[in-house]
């Protein structure tokens, strides 16, 4: 293999490693590709983000910075460790060593339960969260074709997405929704 081919293969391997790391972080914060698209107000289209995650497209530094801000992580957390980057290498490493064993993915964040939003109370709510929450709820209603108008059950991943929008943890989001009397108590 020529030096140029080796460099090209190494670059492709790194793009795939970055993509795998992007997917891992997105899964850790519990977002779907569609939720990222919605959170980014269509800046990160689900199809394009998926192509980054599969290593089919390289992400620019500027977009990587914006994605890190959206995920509320530092840019370096979106980059693979050296071990992660080299595990994508097919065949021996450039120095002749065999490829390293795969590195275990980081464990996902603590899982959160689904919760139900009182849509009637949301219409009456004032405050900075209202418009953001209404847009998010409307997006979910359109996706699910669920327009009953009284309540909407949001999944755990939705809670994490909304928490990201508000810049809080999912636990703090639950408290804030309770303070606004928007979360419907679940029967136990």
Buried (B, 14 or more C-beta within 10 A) or exposed (E): EEEEEEEEBBEBBBBBBBBBBBBBBBBBBBBBBBBBBBBBEEBBBBEBBBBBBBBEBBBEEEBBBBBBEBBEBEEEBBBBEEEBBBBBBEEEEBEEEEBBEEBEEEEEBEEBEEBBBBBEBBEEBEEEBBEBBBEBBBBBBEEEEEEEEEBBBBBBBBBBBBBBBBEBBBEEBBEBBEEBEBBBEEEE
